[in-house]
Amino acid sequence: MEKRKKLTNAQKKENAEFKKRLQREGIIPPDKPRLNRKKFVEEARNEWNNRESEAFIWDLYLQEAVSLIISDKDRYGKVTLEAVGVAKCLKLAVRLKEFRDKIKAEGRDTYTMHELYEYIKDILNA
C-alpha cells in the first residue's frame, strides 16, 4: 500500500481557495458555524426543565427524538457521535433499572454513589 504524501502549504492554500470559490458559486454549501456545546446543552436543559407539564405526552416526543437521532448516519453512512451518545443514554437507563432492581432484591433501599458508579462506569467510559 502506497503511503500518501503530505500536502504542501501551497497546495493546502490552493485547495482552500478552490473550496471558497465553489462555496461562493453555490456549488457546495457554506461551512457550518461551530456549535457552542456548553451553551447548547444549557439551553436544552433549560427548555426541558421548563416544558409544559403534560407528563406522558413528553414520553412520546422523547421516544421519537431518540429514534431520529439513533438512526442518524453521517454523509458517508457511518453512525454519528450523537447517535452513540443517545445509545449510551439508552444503555444507561437500562443499567440503572437493573441496578435498582438488584438493590431491591438484596432487601436494601439505600446505596452509595460509588456502588452505582461501579455498576455503570463501563457505559459512561465507552
Residue pairs with C-beta under 8 A, 6 or more apart in sequence:
7 15
19 28
22 28
23 29
23 30
23 31
51 58
66 86
66 89
66 90
69 80
69 82
69 83
69 86
70 83
70 86
70 87
70 90
71 83
72 79
72 80
72 82
72 83
73 79
73 80
73 83
74 80
88 123
88 124
88 126
91 123
91 126
92 120
92 123
92 124
95 119
95 120
95 123
96 120
98 119
99 111
99 116
99 119
99 120
102 119
103 109
103 110
103 111
117 124
